[in-house]
Amino acid sequence: HEAMSQGYVQHIISPDQIHLTINPGSTPMPRNIEGATLTLQSECPETKRKEVKRYQCTFEGCPRTYSTAGNLRTHQKTHRGEYTFVCNQEGCGKAFLT
C-alpha cells in the first residue's frame, strides 16, 4: 500500500483515551513538503460503521463533496469566477485557479 510506504500519522479518539500512531514508512522523508491531506474518519460505537468526513459544496444545486476543506475552497472559486492567474499570451485568454 503506497500510503504505508510513505508513512502516516493516525489519531484514534475514544471517550476514555486518545491513541496516536506515527509510522515513518519505508521511504525517505521528502526535504520540501508542500502540503498534506488530513482525512477525518469516525466510527459509530454501536454499529462499528466507519464514516469519512466530507466537505460539501454549499452552492445551490452543486452536489460536489471533497475530502479536504482546501479542495472545497478551490472548487468554490469556480462558482465565484475567482481565476487568479490569467494567461497573458496574446489570443490565449485561458484562466486558472491557484
PDB file as gemmi writes it, atoms N, CA and C in Angstrom:
CRYST1    1.000    1.000    1.000  90.00  90.00  90.00 P 1                      
ATOM      1  N   HIS A   1       0.852  -1.183   0.000  1.00  0.00           N  
ATOM      2  CA  HIS A   1       0.000   0.000   0.000  1.00  0.00           C  
ATOM      3  C   HIS A   1       0.884   1.228   0.000  1.00  0.00           C  
ATOM      4  N   GLU A   2       0.664   2.145  -0.943  1.00  0.00           N  
ATOM      5  CA  GLU A   2       1.541   3.297  -1.137  1.00  0.00           C  
ATOM      6  C   GLU A   2       1.587   4.209   0.080  1.00  0.00           C  
ATOM      7  N   ALA A   3       0.429   4.467   0.714  1.00  0.00           N  
ATOM      8  CA  ALA A   3       0.406   5.363   1.868  1.00  0.00           C  
ATOM      9  C   ALA A   3       1.236   4.805   3.014  1.00  0.00           C  
ATOM     10  N   MET A   4       1.245   3.493   3.169  1.00  0.00           N  
ATOM     11  CA  MET A   4       2.022   2.879   4.241  1.00  0.00           C  
ATOM     12  C   MET A   4       3.515   3.060   3.995  1.00  0.00           C  
ATOM     13  N   SER A   5       3.975   2.914   2.748  1.00  0.00           N  
ATOM     14  CA  SER A   5       5.398   3.055   2.459  1.00  0.00           C  
ATOM     15  C   SER A   5       5.845   4.501   2.643  1.00  0.00           C  
ATOM     16  N   GLN A   6       4.926   5.463   2.484  1.00  0.00           N  
ATOM     17  CA  GLN A   6       5.257   6.870   2.664  1.00  0.00           C  
ATOM     18  C   GLN A   6       5.145   7.294   4.125  1.00  0.00           C  
ATOM     19  N   GLY A   7       4.556   6.453   4.951  1.00  0.00           N  
ATOM     20  CA  GLY A   7       4.378   6.789   6.352  1.00  0.00           C  
ATOM     21  C   GLY A   7       3.040   7.453   6.607  1.00  0.00           C  
ATOM     22  N   TYR A   8       2.671   7.516   7.881  1.00  0.00           N  
ATOM     23  CA  TYR A   8       1.401   8.125   8.249  1.00  0.00           C  
ATOM     24  C   TYR A   8       1.387   8.466   9.730  1.00  0.00           C  
ATOM     25  N   VAL A   9       0.460   9.336  10.094  1.00  0.00           N  
ATOM     26  CA  VAL A   9       0.171   9.660  11.486  1.00  0.00           C  
ATOM     27  C   VAL A   9      -1.307   9.377  11.672  1.00  0.00           C  
ATOM     28  N   GLN A  10      -1.651   8.643  12.725  1.00  0.00           N  
ATOM     29  CA  GLN A  10      -3.054   8.274  12.955  1.00  0.00           C  
ATOM     30  C   GLN A  10      -3.429   8.601  14.392  1.00  0.00           C  
ATOM     31  N   HIS A  11      -4.557   9.291  14.577  1.00  0.00           N  
ATOM     32  CA  HIS A  11      -5.122   9.541  15.899  1.00  0.00           C  
ATOM     33  C   HIS A  11      -6.398   8.725  16.014  1.00  0.00           C  
ATOM     34  N   ILE A  12      -6.576   8.034  17.107  1.00  0.00           N  
ATOM     35  CA  ILE A  12      -7.851   7.378  17.393  1.00  0.00           C  
ATOM     36  C   ILE A  12      -8.341   7.967  18.710  1.00  0.00           C  
ATOM     37  N   ILE A  13      -9.482   8.632  18.658  1.00  0.00           N  
ATOM     38  CA  ILE A  13     -10.021   9.297  19.837  1.00  0.00           C  
ATOM     39  C   ILE A  13     -11.283   8.568  20.263  1.00  0.00           C  
ATOM     40  N   SER A  14     -11.299   8.101  21.497  1.00  0.00           N  
ATOM     41  CA  SER A  14     -12.477   7.445  22.057  1.00  0.00           C  
ATOM     42  C   SER A  14     -12.839   8.184  23.344  1.00  0.00           C  
ATOM     43  N   PRO A  15     -13.994   7.881  23.940  1.00  0.00           N  
ATOM     44  CA  PRO A  15     -14.397   8.624  25.144  1.00  0.00           C  
ATOM     45  C   PRO A  15     -13.374   8.564  26.284  1.00  0.00           C  
ATOM     46  N   ASP A  16     -12.609   7.483  26.375  1.00  0.00           N  
ATOM     47  CA  ASP A  16     -11.704   7.344  27.514  1.00  0.00           C  
ATOM     48  C   ASP A  16     -10.217   7.405  27.173  1.00  0.00           C  
ATOM     49  N   GLN A  17      -9.860   7.552  25.883  1.00  0.00           N  
ATOM     50  CA  GLN A  17      -8.437   7.632  25.548  1.00  0.00           C  
ATOM     51  C   GLN A  17      -8.208   8.239  24.171  1.00  0.00           C  
ATOM     52  N   ILE A  18      -6.989   8.703  23.975  1.00  0.00           N  
ATOM     53  CA  ILE A  18      -6.531   9.174  22.668  1.00  0.00           C  
ATOM     54  C   ILE A  18      -5.310   8.350  22.314  1.00  0.00           C  
ATOM     55  N   HIS A  19      -5.353   7.702  21.164  1.00  0.00           N  
ATOM     56  CA  HIS A  19      -4.253   6.843  20.729  1.00  0.00           C  
ATOM     57  C   HIS A  19      -3.605   7.487  19.509  1.00  0.00           C  
ATOM     58  N   LEU A  20      -2.295   7.683  19.564  1.00  0.00           N  
ATOM     59  CA  LEU A  20      -1.551   8.289  18.469  1.00  0.00           C  
ATOM     60  C   LEU A  20      -0.556   7.275  17.941  1.00  0.00           C  
ATOM     61  N   THR A  21      -0.595   7.028  16.627  1.00  0.00           N  
ATOM     62  CA  THR A  21       0.355   6.136  15.975  1.00  0.00           C  
ATOM     63  C   THR A  21       1.128   6.944  14.944  1.00  0.00           C  
ATOM     64  N   ILE A  22       2.444   6.861  14.988  1.00  0.00           N  
ATOM     65  CA  ILE A  22       3.293   7.516  13.992  1.00  0.00           C  
ATOM     66  C   ILE A  22       4.120   6.438  13.324  1.00  0.00           C  
ATOM     67  N   ASN A  23       3.968   6.304  12.006  1.00  0.00           N  
ATOM     68  CA  ASN A  23       4.739   5.330  11.244  1.00  0.00           C  
ATOM     69  C   ASN A  23       5.532   6.099  10.197  1.00  0.00           C  
ATOM     70  N   PRO A  24       6.866   6.133  10.311  1.00  0.00           N  
ATOM     71  CA  PRO A  24       7.653   6.915   9.360  1.00  0.00           C  
ATOM     72  C   PRO A  24       7.699   6.329   7.956  1.00  0.00           C  
ATOM     73  N   GLY A  25       7.256   5.090   7.781  1.00  0.00           N  
ATOM     74  CA  GLY A  25       7.253   4.482   6.455  1.00  0.00           C  
ATOM     75  C   GLY A  25       8.612   3.961   6.064  1.00  0.00           C  
ATOM     76  N   SER A  26       8.679   3.402   4.879  1.00  0.00           N  
ATOM     77  CA  SER A  26       9.915   2.775   4.418  1.00  0.00           C  
ATOM     78  C   SER A  26      10.646   3.610   3.377  1.00  0.00           C  
ATOM     79  N   THR A  27      10.075   4.747   2.992  1.00  0.00           N  
ATOM     80  CA  THR A  27      10.750   5.619   2.025  1.00  0.00           C  
ATOM     81  C   THR A  27      11.297   6.831   2.771  1.00  0.00           C  
ATOM     82  N   PRO A  28      12.384   7.435   2.280  1.00  0.00           N  
ATOM     83  CA  PRO A  28      12.943   8.612   2.958  1.00  0.00           C  
ATOM     84  C   PRO A  28      11.951   9.770   2.953  1.00  0.00           C  
ATOM     85  N   MET A  29      12.000  10.565   4.000  1.00  0.00           N  
ATOM     86  CA  MET A  29      11.127  11.735   4.077  1.00  0.00           C  
ATOM     87  C   MET A  29      11.559  12.759   3.029  1.00  0.00           C  
ATOM     88  N   PRO A  30      10.601  13.375   2.332  1.00  0.00           N  
ATOM     89  CA  PRO A  30      10.968  14.413   1.369  1.00  0.00           C  
ATOM     90  C   PRO A  30      11.534  15.628   2.101  1.00  0.00           C  
ATOM     91  N   ARG A  31      12.426  16.339   1.452  1.00  0.00           N  
ATOM     92  CA  ARG A  31      13.045  17.514   2.072  1.00  0.00           C  
ATOM     93  C   ARG A  31      12.098  18.715   2.088  1.00  0.00           C  
ATOM     94  N   ASN A  32      11.344  18.894   1.036  1.00  0.00           N  
ATOM     95  CA  ASN A  32      10.450  20.051   0.934  1.00  0.00           C  
ATOM     96  C   ASN A  32       9.012  19.571   0.836  1.00  0.00           C  
ATOM     97  N   ILE A  33       8.325  19.507   1.955  1.00  0.00           N  
ATOM     98  CA  ILE A  33       6.927  19.085   1.962  1.00  0.00           C  
ATOM     99  C   ILE A  33       6.072  20.289   1.600  1.00  0.00           C  
ATOM    100  N   GLU A  34       5.268  20.158   0.552  1.00  0.00           N  
ATOM    101  CA  GLU A  34       4.448  21.272   0.074  1.00  0.00           C  
ATOM    102  C   GLU A  34       3.037  21.243   0.648  1.00  0.00           C  
ATOM    103  N   GLY A  35       2.611  20.119   1.170  1.00  0.00           N  
ATOM    104  CA  GLY A  35       1.264  20.052   1.704  1.00  0.00           C  
ATOM    105  C   GLY A  35       0.987  18.678   2.262  1.00  0.00           C  
ATOM    106  N   ALA A  36      -0.157  18.556   2.878  1.00  0.00           N  
ATOM    107  CA  ALA A  36      -0.568  17.281   3.452  1.00  0.00           C  
ATOM    108  C   ALA A  36      -2.081  17.196   3.372  1.00  0.00           C  
ATOM    109  N   THR A  37      -2.597  15.996   3.423  1.00  0.00           N  
ATOM    110  CA  THR A  37      -4.035  15.773   3.418  1.00  0.00           C  
ATOM    111  C   THR A  37      -4.433  15.151   4.738  1.00  0.00           C  
ATOM    112  N   LEU A  38      -5.458  15.698   5.347  1.00  0.00           N  
ATOM    113  CA  LEU A  38      -5.986  15.165   6.591  1.00  0.00           C  
ATOM    114  C   LEU A  38      -7.342  14.557   6.288  1.00  0.00           C  
ATOM    115  N   THR A  39      -7.500  13.280   6.574  1.00  0.00           N  
ATOM    116  CA  THR A  39      -8.781  12.608   6.391  1.00  0.00           C  
ATOM    117  C   THR A  39      -9.361  12.333   7.766  1.00  0.00           C  
ATOM    118  N   LEU A  40     -10.560  12.837   8.024  1.00  0.00           N  
ATOM    119  CA  LEU A  40     -11.210  12.613   9.302  1.00  0.00           C  
ATOM    120  C   LEU A  40     -12.169  11.443   9.158  1.00  0.00           C  
ATOM    121  N   GLN A  41     -11.978  10.441  10.007  1.00  0.00           N  
ATOM    122  CA  GLN A  41     -12.813   9.243   9.953  1.00  0.00           C  
ATOM    123  C   GLN A  41     -13.376   9.000  11.341  1.00  0.00           C  
ATOM    124  N   SER A  42     -14.650   8.696  11.413  1.00  0.00           N  
ATOM    125  CA  SER A  42     -15.268   8.381  12.697  1.00  0.00           C  
ATOM    126  C   SER A  42     -15.932   7.015  12.609  1.00  0.00           C  
ATOM    127  N   GLU A  43     -16.143   6.420  13.775  1.00  0.00           N  
ATOM    128  CA  GLU A  43     -16.772   5.100  13.827  1.00  0.00           C  
ATOM    129  C   GLU A  43     -17.897   5.137  14.847  1.00  0.00           C  
ATOM    130  N   CYS A  44     -19.064   4.668  14.444  1.00  0.00           N  
ATOM    131  CA  CYS A  44     -20.204   4.591  15.345  1.00  0.00           C  
ATOM    132  C   CYS A  44     -19.958   3.449  16.329  1.00  0.00           C  
ATOM    133  N   PRO A  45     -19.970   3.712  17.647  1.00  0.00           N  
ATOM    134  CA  PRO A  45     -19.685   2.648  18.618  1.00  0.00           C  
ATOM    135  C   PRO A  45     -20.682   1.487  18.568  1.00  0.00           C  
ATOM    136  N   GLU A  46     -21.945   1.783  18.256  1.00  0.00           N  
ATOM    137  CA  GLU A  46     -22.958   0.724  18.245  1.00  0.00           C  
ATOM    138  C   GLU A  46     -22.841  -0.175  17.017  1.00  0.00           C  
ATOM    139  N   THR A  47     -22.681   0.437  15.842  1.00  0.00           N  
ATOM    140  CA  THR A  47     -22.690  -0.343  14.599  1.00  0.00           C  
ATOM    141  C   THR A  47     -21.293  -0.643  14.070  1.00  0.00           C  
ATOM    142  N   LYS A  48     -20.271   0.029  14.623  1.00  0.00           N  
ATOM    143  CA  LYS A  48     -18.878  -0.088  14.147  1.00  0.00           C  
ATOM    144  C   LYS A  48     -18.730   0.399  12.700  1.00  0.00           C  
ATOM    145  N   ARG A  49     -19.742   1.105  12.207  1.00  0.00           N  
ATOM    146  CA  ARG A  49     -19.689   1.642  10.850  1.00  0.00           C  
ATOM    147  C   ARG A  49     -18.765   2.851  10.819  1.00  0.00           C  
ATOM    148  N   LYS A  50     -17.867   2.878   9.833  1.00  0.00           N  
ATOM    149  CA  LYS A  50     -16.909   3.972   9.715  1.00  0.00           C  
ATOM    150  C   LYS A  50     -17.409   4.995   8.709  1.00  0.00           C  
ATOM    151  N   GLU A  51     -17.203   6.262   9.036  1.00  0.00           N  
ATOM    152  CA  GLU A  51     -17.569   7.353   8.146  1.00  0.00           C  
ATOM    153  C   GLU A  51     -16.371   8.261   7.969  1.00  0.00           C  
ATOM    154  N   VAL A  52     -16.159   8.711   6.738  1.00  0.00           N  
ATOM    155  CA  VAL A  52     -15.088   9.655   6.444  1.00  0.00           C  
ATOM    156  C   VAL A  52     -15.715  11.028   6.268  1.00  0.00           C  
ATOM    157  N   LYS A  53     -15.171  12.022   6.963  1.00  0.00           N  
ATOM    158  CA  LYS A  53     -15.673  13.397   6.872  1.00  0.00           C  
ATOM    159  C   LYS A  53     -15.516  13.905   5.445  1.00  0.00           C  
ATOM    160  N   ARG A  54     -16.602  14.429   4.878  1.00  0.00           N  
ATOM    161  CA  ARG A  54     -16.583  15.022   3.543  1.00  0.00           C  
ATOM    162  C   ARG A  54     -17.022  16.475   3.676  1.00  0.00           C  
ATOM    163  N   TYR A  55     -16.475  17.330   2.839  1.00  0.00           N  
ATOM    164  CA  TYR A  55     -16.808  18.748   2.826  1.00  0.00           C  
ATOM    165  C   TYR A  55     -17.716  19.012   1.630  1.00  0.00           C  
ATOM    166  N   GLN A  56     -18.950  19.409   1.906  1.00  0.00           N  
ATOM    167  CA  GLN A  56     -19.999  19.577   0.904  1.00  0.00           C  
ATOM    168  C   GLN A  56     -19.992  20.995   0.350  1.00  0.00           C  
ATOM    169  N   CYS A  57     -20.084  21.118  -0.966  1.00  0.00           N  
ATOM    170  CA  CYS A  57     -20.211  22.433  -1.589  1.00  0.00           C  
ATOM    171  C   CYS A  57     -21.576  23.005  -1.224  1.00  0.00           C  
ATOM    172  N   THR A  58     -21.587  24.264  -0.793  1.00  0.00           N  
ATOM    173  CA  THR A  58     -22.832  24.883  -0.334  1.00  0.00           C  
ATOM    174  C   THR A  58     -23.524  25.708  -1.414  1.00  0.00           C  
ATOM    175  N   PHE A  59     -22.959  25.748  -2.624  1.00  0.00           N  
ATOM    176  CA  PHE A  59     -23.618  26.483  -3.701  1.00  0.00           C  
ATOM    177  C   PHE A  59     -24.838  25.692  -4.169  1.00  0.00           C  
ATOM    178  N   GLU A  60     -25.945  26.398  -4.362  1.00  0.00           N  
ATOM    179  CA  GLU A  60     -27.215  25.761  -4.704  1.00  0.00           C  
ATOM    180  C   GLU A  60     -27.096  24.883  -5.945  1.00  0.00           C  
ATOM    181  N   GLY A  61     -27.568  23.647  -5.814  1.00  0.00           N  
ATOM    182  CA  GLY A  61     -27.583  22.719  -6.934  1.00  0.00           C  
ATOM    183  C   GLY A  61     -26.279  21.987  -7.181  1.00  0.00           C  
ATOM    184  N   CYS A  62     -25.243  22.271  -6.404  1.00  0.00           N  
ATOM    185  CA  CYS A  62     -23.950  21.611  -6.621  1.00  0.00           C  
ATOM    186  C   CYS A  62     -23.827  20.404  -5.693  1.00  0.00           C  
ATOM    187  N   PRO A  63     -23.650  19.216  -6.260  1.00  0.00           N  
ATOM    188  CA  PRO A  63     -23.580  18.000  -5.437  1.00  0.00           C  
ATOM    189  C   PRO A  63     -22.161  17.627  -4.999  1.00  0.00           C  
ATOM    190  N   ARG A  64     -21.152  18.432  -5.335  1.00  0.00           N  
ATOM    191  CA  ARG A  64     -19.761  18.041  -5.122  1.00  0.00           C  
ATOM    192  C   ARG A  64     -19.402  17.987  -3.636  1.00  0.00           C  
ATOM    193  N   THR A  65     -18.594  16.986  -3.278  1.00  0.00           N  
ATOM    194  CA  THR A  65     -18.020  16.886  -1.939  1.00  0.00           C  
ATOM    195  C   THR A  65     -16.528  16.632  -2.080  1.00  0.00           C  
ATOM    196  N   TYR A  66     -15.775  17.015  -1.045  1.00  0.00           N  
ATOM    197  CA  TYR A  66     -14.321  16.901  -1.078  1.00  0.00           C  
ATOM    198  C   TYR A  66     -13.805  16.352   0.242  1.00  0.00           C  
ATOM    199  N   SER A  67     -12.644  15.716   0.176  1.00  0.00           N  
ATOM    200  CA  SER A  67     -12.050  15.134   1.381  1.00  0.00           C  
ATOM    201  C   SER A  67     -11.289  16.164   2.203  1.00  0.00           C  
ATOM    202  N   THR A  68     -11.003  17.334   1.636  1.00  0.00           N  
ATOM    203  CA  THR A  68     -10.312  18.383   2.391  1.00  0.00           C  
ATOM    204  C   THR A  68     -11.023  19.714   2.210  1.00  0.00           C  
ATOM    205  N   ALA A  69     -10.927  20.557   3.238  1.00  0.00           N  
ATOM    206  CA  ALA A  69     -11.525  21.887   3.168  1.00  0.00           C  
ATOM    207  C   ALA A  69     -10.832  22.725   2.097  1.00  0.00           C  
ATOM    208  N   GLY A  70      -9.537  22.531   1.911  1.00  0.00           N  
ATOM    209  CA  GLY A  70      -8.794  23.279   0.892  1.00  0.00           C  
ATOM    210  C   GLY A  70      -9.264  22.963  -0.513  1.00  0.00           C  
ATOM    211  N   ASN A  71      -9.517  21.685  -0.787  1.00  0.00           N  
ATOM    212  CA  ASN A  71     -10.033  21.309  -2.109  1.00  0.00           C  
ATOM    213  C   ASN A  71     -11.415  21.911  -2.335  1.00  0.00           C  
ATOM    214  N   LEU A  72     -12.237  21.942  -1.285  1.00  0.00           N  
ATOM    215  CA  LEU A  72     -13.557  22.561  -1.407  1.00  0.00           C  
ATOM    216  C   LEU A  72     -13.416  24.051  -1.704  1.00  0.00           C  
ATOM    217  N   ARG A  73     -12.522  24.750  -0.995  1.00  0.00           N  
ATOM    218  CA  ARG A  73     -12.326  26.182  -1.241  1.00  0.00           C  
ATOM    219  C   ARG A  73     -11.890  26.436  -2.684  1.00  0.00           C  
ATOM    220  N   THR A  74     -10.983  25.611  -3.199  1.00  0.00           N  
ATOM    221  CA  THR A  74     -10.542  25.767  -4.590  1.00  0.00           C  
ATOM    222  C   THR A  74     -11.714  25.568  -5.538  1.00  0.00           C  
ATOM    223  N   HIS A  75     -12.527  24.542  -5.304  1.00  0.00           N  
ATOM    224  CA  HIS A  75     -13.701  24.281  -6.143  1.00  0.00           C  
ATOM    225  C   HIS A  75     -14.668  25.460  -6.112  1.00  0.00           C  
ATOM    226  N   GLN A  76     -14.895  26.017  -4.926  1.00  0.00           N  
ATOM    227  CA  GLN A  76     -15.868  27.102  -4.806  1.00  0.00           C  
ATOM    228  C   GLN A  76     -15.436  28.347  -5.573  1.00  0.00           C  
ATOM    229  N   LYS A  77     -14.152  28.495  -5.840  1.00  0.00           N  
ATOM    230  CA  LYS A  77     -13.684  29.616  -6.667  1.00  0.00           C  
ATOM    231  C   LYS A  77     -14.281  29.534  -8.069  1.00  0.00           C  
ATOM    232  N   THR A  78     -14.559  28.321  -8.556  1.00  0.00           N  
ATOM    233  CA  THR A  78     -15.156  28.191  -9.894  1.00  0.00           C  
ATOM    234  C   THR A  78     -16.563  28.774  -9.909  1.00  0.00           C  
ATOM    235  N   HIS A  79     -17.296  28.624  -8.803  1.00  0.00           N  
ATOM    236  CA  HIS A  79     -18.643  29.197  -8.719  1.00  0.00           C  
ATOM    237  C   HIS A  79     -18.586  30.724  -8.693  1.00  0.00           C  
ATOM    238  N   ARG A  80     -17.560  31.265  -8.051  1.00  0.00           N  
ATOM    239  CA  ARG A  80     -17.436  32.719  -7.895  1.00  0.00           C  
ATOM    240  C   ARG A  80     -16.658  33.372  -9.036  1.00  0.00           C  
ATOM    241  N   GLY A  81     -16.080  32.562  -9.920  1.00  0.00           N  
ATOM    242  CA  GLY A  81     -15.303  33.110 -11.025  1.00  0.00           C  
ATOM    243  C   GLY A  81     -13.973  33.698 -10.598  1.00  0.00           C  
ATOM    244  N   GLU A  82     -13.407  33.185  -9.523  1.00  0.00           N  
ATOM    245  CA  GLU A  82     -12.139  33.708  -8.995  1.00  0.00           C  
ATOM    246  C   GLU A  82     -10.958  32.985  -9.636  1.00  0.00           C  
ATOM    247  N   TYR A  83     -10.624  33.379 -10.823  1.00  0.00           N  
ATOM    248  CA  TYR A  83      -9.471  32.803 -11.507  1.00  0.00           C  
ATOM    249  C   TYR A  83      -8.297  33.748 -11.275  1.00  0.00           C  
ATOM    250  N   THR A  84      -7.348  33.345 -10.444  1.00  0.00           N  
ATOM    251  CA  THR A  84      -6.296  34.268 -10.020  1.00  0.00           C  
ATOM    252  C   THR A  84      -5.114  34.322 -10.976  1.00  0.00           C  
ATOM    253  N   PHE A  85      -5.045  33.438 -11.946  1.00  0.00           N  
ATOM    254  CA  PHE A  85      -3.974  33.501 -12.939  1.00  0.00           C  
ATOM    255  C   PHE A  85      -4.608  33.537 -14.317  1.00  0.00           C  
ATOM    256  N   VAL A  86      -4.356  34.592 -15.052  1.00  0.00           N  
ATOM    257  CA  VAL A  86      -4.859  34.718 -16.417  1.00  0.00           C  
ATOM    258  C   VAL A  86      -3.648  34.761 -17.341  1.00  0.00           C  
ATOM    259  N   CYS A  87      -3.649  33.895 -18.345  1.00  0.00           N  
ATOM    260  CA  CYS A  87      -2.538  33.830 -19.289  1.00  0.00           C  
ATOM    261  C   CYS A  87      -2.431  35.155 -20.048  1.00  0.00           C  
ATOM    262  N   ASN A  88      -1.199  35.679 -20.138  1.00  0.00           N  
ATOM    263  CA  ASN A  88      -1.010  36.962 -20.815  1.00  0.00           C  
ATOM    264  C   ASN A  88      -0.512  36.818 -22.252  1.00  0.00           C  
ATOM    265  N   GLN A  89      -0.491  35.588 -22.766  1.00  0.00           N  
ATOM    266  CA  GLN A  89      -0.106  35.387 -24.165  1.00  0.00           C  
ATOM    267  C   GLN A  89      -1.233  35.899 -25.064  1.00  0.00           C  
ATOM    268  N   GLU A  90      -0.874  36.661 -26.054  1.00  0.00           N  
ATOM    269  CA  GLU A  90      -1.866  37.249 -26.952  1.00  0.00           C  
ATOM    270  C   GLU A  90      -2.748  36.169 -27.572  1.00  0.00           C  
ATOM    271  N   GLY A  91      -4.052  36.358 -27.453  1.00  0.00           N  
ATOM    272  CA  GLY A  91      -5.005  35.437 -28.051  1.00  0.00           C  
ATOM    273  C   GLY A  91      -5.313  34.205 -27.223  1.00  0.00           C  
ATOM    274  N   CYS A  92      -4.646  34.027 -26.094  1.00  0.00           N  
ATOM    275  CA  CYS A  92      -4.876  32.813 -25.295  1.00  0.00           C  
ATOM    276  C   CYS A  92      -6.168  32.938 -24.491  1.00  0.00           C  
ATOM    277  N   GLY A  93      -6.202  33.849 -23.541  1.00  0.00           N  
ATOM    278  CA  GLY A  93      -7.408  34.084 -22.763  1.00  0.00           C  
ATOM    279  C   GLY A  93      -7.720  33.038 -21.709  1.00  0.00           C  
ATOM    280  N   LYS A  94      -6.877  32.021 -21.530  1.00  0.00           N  
ATOM    281  CA  LYS A  94      -7.155  31.000 -20.526  1.00  0.00           C  
ATOM    282  C   LYS A  94      -6.883  31.546 -19.132  1.00  0.00           C  
ATOM    283  N   ALA A  95      -7.666  31.054 -18.175  1.00  0.00           N  
ATOM    284  CA  ALA A  95      -7.502  31.454 -16.782  1.00  0.00           C  
ATOM    285  C   ALA A  95      -7.490  30.198 -15.922  1.00  0.00           C  
ATOM    286  N   PHE A  96      -6.774  30.281 -14.816  1.00  0.00           N  
ATOM    287  CA  PHE A  96      -6.594  29.113 -13.961  1.00  0.00           C  
ATOM    288  C   PHE A  96      -6.846  29.465 -12.506  1.00  0.00           C  
ATOM    289  N   LEU A  97      -7.268  28.473 -11.743  1.00  0.00           N  
ATOM    290  CA  LEU A  97      -7.411  28.618 -10.299  1.00  0.00           C  
ATOM    291  C   LEU A  97      -6.054  28.378  -9.661  1.00  0.00           C  
ATOM    292  N   THR A  98      -5.726  29.148  -8.638  1.00  0.00           N  
ATOM    293  CA  THR A  98      -4.498  28.884  -7.881  1.00  0.00           C  
ATOM    294  C   THR A  98      -4.782  28.963  -6.409  1.00  0.00           C  
TER     295      THR A  98                                                      
END                                                                             
